[in-house]
Amino acid sequence: MRKWLALAALIVLSACVTSQRTFTGQFEPPPANSRIVVMTPDVQLSILNATGMQEPREDWSRSAREGVASAVAAHVVAEGHQQSSLDPATAMEGRTGQVIRLHEVVGASILMVNYFGMNLPTRKDNFEWTLGEGAQEIRTTYNADYALFITGRGSYASAGRVAAMVGMAILGVGIPLGGQQAYASLVDLRTGNVIWFNVVTAAPNEDMREAEGSSQLVRRLMEGAPL
């Protein structure tokens, strides 16, 4: 729920968001041929009906997960690294599951603290987040040096919603037609530090439901990643 709220806020605040963040402590960017495990993207999409209610669409979510995963894997390989995949749903037991759940909390906290008005004075120019030494569990179990997490949320307007928007526009009232957002985080599994984080709000040509749209979104999402 926390991720849903934080990502939904990006539509309203996207103009105010400074997207990329890089670890402000000491770290080394992944050297060539690093082993990077790419978590199956956590993408959930819905249809926004005429009344403004969001109805989950698993078919859209599945297509988006597959498209984003494929584009991210291709990007990692193109940058000269070894890529492997891990579906978190198959690894939620034991310490690995604890680390994955911890990342969900840390990622949501990064959004709220470093991107929105909940910033703390000590965090204003400080981007030092970590999953702790427990992240080494993923490194050992899955033979990886880094982990790349992708999260996406969004909604698309139904025909009824579009019709309602047109009708309300005549009365001078604007209503939203949905939107999509995604964030990525790169974790050094030796230290647990989140060494890079980026947030994007999807452009019209970045429809995650389509392969080309996913590719376009991932291209922009991964810009500036220290790979």
C-alpha positions as CSV (number, residue, x, y, z in Angstrom):
1,M,0.0,0.0,0.0
2,R,2.8,2.4,0.8
3,K,4.3,1.9,-2.7
4,W,0.9,2.5,-4.3
5,L,0.5,5.8,-2.4
6,A,4.1,7.0,-3.1
7,L,4.0,6.2,-6.8
8,A,0.5,7.6,-7.3
9,A,1.8,10.9,-5.9
10,L,4.3,11.2,-8.8
11,I,1.5,12.1,-11.2
12,V,0.8,15.2,-9.2
13,L,4.4,16.0,-8.2
14,S,6.3,14.8,-11.3
15,A,7.3,18.3,-12.3
16,C,8.9,18.8,-8.8
17,V,10.7,15.5,-8.8
18,T,14.5,15.3,-9.2
19,S,14.7,11.8,-10.5
20,Q,18.1,10.2,-10.1
21,R,19.9,9.7,-6.8
22,T,23.4,8.2,-6.3
23,F,24.8,6.9,-3.1
24,T,26.6,9.8,-1.4
25,G,28.9,7.6,0.6
26,Q,32.0,5.8,-0.7
27,F,31.2,3.2,-3.3
28,E,32.6,1.7,-6.5
29,P,30.4,1.5,-9.6
30,P,29.9,-2.1,-10.9
31,P,33.1,-3.0,-12.8
32,A,32.7,-4.6,-16.3
33,N,31.3,-8.1,-16.3
34,S,29.6,-7.8,-12.9
35,R,27.0,-10.4,-12.0
36,I,23.7,-8.6,-11.7
37,V,20.5,-10.4,-10.6
38,V,17.4,-8.7,-12.0
39,M,14.3,-9.2,-9.9
40,T,11.1,-9.8,-11.9
41,P,9.6,-6.4,-12.1
42,D,6.8,-5.7,-9.6
43,V,4.3,-4.1,-12.0
44,Q,0.6,-3.7,-11.3
45,L,-1.7,-1.9,-13.7
46,S,-5.4,-1.1,-13.6
47,I,-8.2,0.4,-15.6
48,L,-9.6,3.7,-14.4
49,N,-13.4,3.5,-14.9
50,A,-15.9,6.4,-15.4
51,T,-16.4,6.8,-11.6
52,G,-12.7,7.0,-10.9
53,M,-12.4,3.6,-9.4
54,Q,-9.3,1.5,-10.4
55,E,-10.0,-2.1,-11.4
56,P,-6.8,-4.3,-11.5
57,R,-6.0,-5.8,-14.9
58,E,-3.7,-8.8,-14.5
59,D,-3.4,-9.2,-18.3
60,W,-2.0,-5.7,-18.6
61,S,0.3,-6.3,-15.5
62,R,1.6,-9.5,-16.9
63,S,2.4,-8.0,-20.3
64,A,4.1,-5.1,-18.6
65,R,6.2,-7.3,-16.3
66,E,7.4,-9.4,-19.3
67,G,8.1,-6.4,-21.4
68,V,10.0,-4.5,-18.7
69,A,11.9,-7.6,-17.6
70,S,13.1,-8.2,-21.2
71,A,14.1,-4.6,-21.7
72,V,16.0,-4.4,-18.4
73,A,17.8,-7.7,-19.1
74,A,18.9,-6.5,-22.5
75,H,20.1,-3.2,-21.1
76,V,22.3,-5.0,-18.4
77,V,23.9,-7.2,-21.0
78,A,24.4,-4.3,-23.4
79,E,26.3,-2.5,-20.6
80,G,28.7,-5.5,-20.5
81,H,27.5,-7.4,-17.4
82,Q,26.3,-10.9,-16.7
83,Q,22.6,-11.0,-16.1
84,S,20.4,-13.5,-14.3
85,S,16.8,-13.4,-13.3
86,L,15.0,-14.0,-10.0
87,D,11.2,-14.1,-9.4
88,P,10.8,-12.8,-5.8
89,A,7.7,-14.9,-5.5
90,T,9.9,-18.0,-5.5
91,A,12.3,-16.7,-2.9
92,M,10.1,-15.4,-0.1
93,E,11.2,-17.9,2.5
94,G,14.0,-17.5,5.0
95,R,16.5,-14.6,5.0
96,T,16.3,-14.0,1.2
97,G,12.6,-13.2,1.6
98,Q,13.4,-10.9,4.5
99,V,15.8,-8.9,2.4
100,I,13.3,-8.7,-0.4
101,R,10.6,-7.4,1.9
102,L,13.1,-5.0,3.5
103,H,13.8,-3.6,0.0
104,E,10.1,-2.9,-0.4
105,V,10.1,-0.8,2.7
106,V,13.3,1.0,1.9
107,G,12.2,1.8,-1.6
108,A,9.0,3.3,-0.4
109,S,10.9,5.2,2.2
110,I,13.3,6.6,-0.4
111,L,10.3,7.9,-2.4
112,M,8.7,9.6,0.6
113,V,11.9,11.0,2.2
114,N,14.1,11.9,-0.8
115,Y,11.5,12.8,-3.3
116,F,8.5,14.3,-1.5
117,G,7.8,16.8,1.3
118,M,8.5,14.3,4.1
119,N,12.3,15.0,3.8
120,L,14.2,15.2,7.1
121,P,16.8,17.9,7.7
122,T,19.6,15.3,7.9
123,R,18.4,13.8,4.6
124,K,18.2,16.9,2.4
125,D,21.4,16.2,0.5
126,N,22.1,12.8,1.9
127,F,21.3,9.7,-0.1
128,E,22.7,6.8,2.0
129,W,20.3,3.9,2.2
130,T,21.1,0.3,2.9
131,L,19.6,-3.1,3.3
132,G,22.4,-4.1,5.6
133,E,24.7,-7.0,5.5
134,G,21.8,-9.4,5.1
135,A,21.9,-8.6,1.4
136,Q,24.9,-10.9,1.2
137,E,22.4,-13.8,1.5
138,I,21.2,-13.0,-2.1
139,R,24.8,-12.6,-3.2
140,T,25.7,-16.1,-1.9
141,T,22.6,-17.9,-2.9
142,Y,22.2,-16.5,-6.4
143,N,25.9,-15.9,-7.2
144,A,25.4,-12.2,-7.9
145,D,27.3,-9.0,-7.1
146,Y,24.4,-6.6,-7.5
147,A,20.6,-6.7,-7.5
148,L,18.4,-4.6,-9.7
149,F,14.8,-4.0,-8.5
150,I,12.1,-2.4,-10.7
151,T,8.6,-1.3,-9.4
152,G,5.8,0.0,-11.5
153,R,2.3,1.2,-10.9
154,G,-0.3,2.8,-13.1
155,S,-3.8,3.1,-14.5
156,Y,-5.3,3.7,-18.0
157,A,-8.5,5.4,-18.6
158,S,-11.5,3.5,-19.9
159,A,-13.7,4.7,-22.8
160,G,-16.2,5.8,-20.2
161,R,-13.6,7.7,-18.2
162,V,-12.6,9.6,-21.4
163,A,-16.2,10.4,-22.1
164,A,-16.6,11.7,-18.6
165,M,-13.5,13.8,-19.0
166,V,-14.9,15.4,-22.2
167,G,-18.2,16.1,-20.6
168,M,-16.7,17.7,-17.5
169,A,-14.3,19.7,-19.6
170,I,-17.3,21.4,-21.2
171,L,-18.3,22.5,-17.7
172,G,-14.8,23.7,-17.0
173,V,-13.9,20.8,-14.7
174,G,-10.8,18.7,-15.2
175,I,-10.6,15.0,-14.2
176,P,-7.5,12.8,-14.4
177,L,-7.2,10.1,-17.0
178,G,-4.7,8.0,-15.1
179,G,-0.9,7.7,-15.3
180,Q,2.0,5.3,-14.9
181,Q,5.1,5.5,-12.8
182,A,8.2,3.3,-12.2
183,Y,11.3,3.4,-10.1
184,A,14.5,1.4,-10.2
185,S,17.1,0.7,-7.5
186,L,20.5,-0.9,-7.8
187,V,21.8,-2.6,-4.7
188,D,25.4,-3.6,-4.0
189,L,25.0,-7.1,-2.5
190,R,28.4,-6.9,-0.7
191,T,27.4,-3.9,1.4
192,G,23.7,-3.8,1.0
193,N,23.9,-0.2,0.0
194,V,21.4,1.2,-2.5
195,I,23.9,2.8,-4.8
196,W,21.5,4.3,-7.3
197,F,17.8,5.1,-7.6
198,N,15.7,6.6,-10.3
199,V,12.0,7.5,-10.7
200,V,10.1,8.3,-13.9
201,T,6.5,9.1,-14.9
202,A,5.6,7.4,-18.2
203,A,5.3,9.5,-21.3
204,P,2.6,8.9,-23.9
205,N,4.9,6.7,-25.9
206,E,5.9,4.6,-22.9
207,D,2.9,2.3,-22.6
208,M,4.1,-0.5,-20.5
209,R,1.5,-2.8,-21.9
210,E,3.3,-2.9,-25.2
211,A,6.9,-4.2,-25.9
212,E,8.0,-1.0,-27.5
213,G,6.5,1.2,-24.8
214,S,8.3,-0.9,-22.1
215,S,11.5,-0.6,-24.0
216,Q,11.2,3.2,-24.2
217,L,10.3,3.5,-20.5
218,V,13.2,1.3,-19.4
219,R,15.6,3.2,-21.6
220,R,14.8,6.4,-19.8
221,L,14.5,4.8,-16.4
222,M,18.0,3.3,-16.6
223,E,19.6,6.5,-17.9
224,G,22.5,7.4,-15.7
225,A,22.7,4.1,-13.9
226,P,26.3,3.5,-12.9
227,L,26.5,0.3,-15.0
